[in-house]
Amino acid sequence: MTNIGYTLSSEERGPNTLVENAVRAQAAGFGYALISDHFHPWTSTQGNAPFVWSTLGAVAEATDSLDVGTGVTCPTVRMHPAVTAHAVATTAAMFDGRFFFGVGTGENLNEHVTGDRWPPFDVRLEMLIEAVEIMRKLWTGENVTHRGDHYTVENARLFTLPEEPPPIYVSGTGPKSTRAARDIGDGLVSTAPKESLVETFTETNDGPRYGQMTVCYAESESEAREIAHEWWPNVALAGEVGQLLPTPKQFEQAVEMVTEDDVAELVACGPDPDDHIELIEAYADAGFDHVYVHQVGPDQEGFFDLYENEILPSY
């Protein structure tokens, strides 16, 4: 059985709206949600990027059955892993067993803001692996001193902890990051229905596999295509561009080459539930046992009605 979740899109919503969306997702029957962790949106049209840890505290208090995780946090550059571990521990304590922690190697868009250099991918992956090691040590509640290749921690101890450490789900979008997810993670998070990634992960890890799919519900397919192209053209940027560009303005320049058709090839557009189910099943066929849905654009209520009445009952 495929478990269906919801995306709390920080790039498109302010904090109060995200809390309202989380409550509505719970009421609609979604069992979990992942919230994006950004300093900047991809483009100015998206228009938001609230501090995720403040938002999560409010979501914890506003919901009582919805599992929530980050999708995903980069715990390596703009936030030191010791500080991130502190934020996660407090958040997990507030959620009382309902929080999971998604991590990845990040994007220059969000991580350059403190003035540190943007390392090449292999170095960022090393940093992520070391960061996960540090955070797991701190979540034991023991005093931690760590001197590694990338980080130093001096006599640090977390006094506020959840009853159990949250599981860590690692982003895998290519062979190297997926092998890291397999080796250090409790689960996998990805953004494309690629069977090869699941096969790599499940070689030695039977943890959950989360795949994010993007849709745009609107009253007509043509309207949905227009909205998706306006709000989420970055979905069609190929290769490493998404990890390298540092500002929304540069993303806006890059997506000038992206057409409405380019976006519609990747996003389920329109009100027909069969189109949405077809994309869910593509992820399921690739081996993802959790599929969380990102509704692009302002009409979240129409999306919730569609899924509550036409899609979630089948899952």
Secondary structure as the mmCIF struct_conf table of DSSP 4:
data_model
#
loop_
_struct_conf.conf_type_id
_struct_conf.id
_struct_conf.beg_label_comp_id
_struct_conf.beg_label_asym_id
_struct_conf.beg_label_seq_id
_struct_conf.end_label_comp_id
_struct_conf.end_label_asym_id
_struct_conf.end_label_seq_id
HELX_LH_PP_P HELX_LH_PP_P1 THR A 2 THR A 2
STRN STRN1 ASN A 3 LEU A 8
TURN_TY1_P TURN_TY1_P1 SER A 10 GLU A 12
HELX_RH_AL_P HELX_RH_AL_P1 PRO A 15 ALA A 28
TURN_TY1_P TURN_TY1_P2 GLY A 29 GLY A 29
STRN STRN2 TYR A 32 ILE A 35
BEND BEND1 PHE A 39 HIS A 40
BEND BEND2 TRP A 42 THR A 43
TURN_TY1_P TURN_TY1_P3 SER A 44 GLN A 46
HELX_RH_AL_P HELX_RH_AL_P2 VAL A 52 ALA A 62
BEND BEND3 ASP A 64 SER A 65
STRN STRN3 ASP A 67 THR A 70
BEND BEND4 GLY A 71 GLY A 71
STRN STRN4 THR A 73 THR A 73
BEND BEND5 THR A 76 MET A 79
HELX_RH_AL_P HELX_RH_AL_P3 PRO A 81 PHE A 95
TURN_TY1_P TURN_TY1_P4 ASP A 96 ASP A 96
BEND BEND6 GLY A 97 GLY A 97
STRN STRN5 PHE A 99 VAL A 103
HELX_RH_AL_P HELX_RH_AL_P4 ASN A 108 GLU A 111
HELX_RH_3T_P HELX_RH_3T_P1 HIS A 112 THR A 114
BEND BEND7 GLY A 115 GLY A 115
HELX_RH_AL_P HELX_RH_AL_P5 PHE A 121 LEU A 138
TURN_TY1_P TURN_TY1_P5 TRP A 139 GLY A 141
BEND BEND8 GLU A 142 GLU A 142
STRN STRN6 VAL A 144 ARG A 147
BEND BEND9 ASP A 149 HIS A 150
STRN STRN7 THR A 152 ALA A 156
BEND BEND10 THR A 160 THR A 160
BEND BEND11 GLU A 163 GLU A 164
HELX_LH_PP_P HELX_LH_PP_P2 PRO A 165 PRO A 167
STRN STRN8 ILE A 168 SER A 171
BEND BEND12 THR A 173 GLY A 174
HELX_RH_AL_P HELX_RH_AL_P6 PRO A 175 ILE A 184
BEND BEND13 ASP A 186 ASP A 186
STRN STRN9 GLY A 187 SER A 190
BEND BEND14 THR A 191 ALA A 192
HELX_RH_AL_P HELX_RH_AL_P7 GLU A 195 PHE A 201
TURN_TY1_P TURN_TY1_P6 THR A 202 THR A 204
STRN STRN10 ARG A 209 CYS A 216
BEND BEND15 GLU A 219 SER A 220
HELX_RH_AL_P HELX_RH_AL_P8 GLU A 221 TRP A 231
HELX_RH_3T_P HELX_RH_3T_P2 PRO A 233 ALA A 236
TURN_TY1_P TURN_TY1_P7 GLY A 239 GLU A 240
HELX_RH_AL_P HELX_RH_AL_P9 VAL A 241 LEU A 244
BEND BEND16 THR A 247 THR A 247
HELX_RH_AL_P HELX_RH_AL_P10 PRO A 248 ALA A 254
HELX_RH_3T_P HELX_RH_3T_P3 VAL A 255 MET A 257
HELX_RH_AL_P HELX_RH_AL_P11 GLU A 260 ALA A 264
TURN_TY1_P TURN_TY1_P8 GLU A 265 LEU A 266
BEND BEND17 VAL A 267 VAL A 267
STRN STRN11 ALA A 268 CYS A 269
BEND BEND18 GLY A 270 PRO A 271
HELX_RH_AL_P HELX_RH_AL_P12 PRO A 273 ALA A 286
TURN_TY1_P TURN_TY1_P9 GLY A 287 GLY A 287
BEND BEND19 ASP A 289 ASP A 289
STRN STRN12 HIS A 290 GLN A 295
BEND BEND20 GLY A 297 PRO A 298
HELX_RH_AL_P HELX_RH_AL_P13 GLN A 300 LEU A 306
HELX_RH_PI_P HELX_RH_PI_P1 TYR A 307 ILE A 311
HELX_RH_3T_P HELX_RH_3T_P4 LEU A 312 SER A 314
#
